[in-house]
């Protein structure tokens, strides 16, 4: 099932929170956690497509990891609100072996 991209005009309210706040306020730590969360989805053999928002700071790391682990990055689009960058990027990727079927399904 393909997740629908939220309406770019309306910021989305999170329906969840951290069970335990980060003990390290360094932004690089938070970026590592964000990448680790995405990495776990990329390593899940049941997951063939990922659509989610990622931090713009980890965009290049996501590109490199995807190319080295068998994923095709289909879309990386900065998310703007009222003409301003938000620091988030919409990311859509598909496992390389599923890419041709994905292309046919969305055509």
Helices and strands as residue ranges (DSSP letters): H 27-43, E 49-55, G 56-58, H 59-68, E 71-81, E 84-95, G 96-98, H 99-106
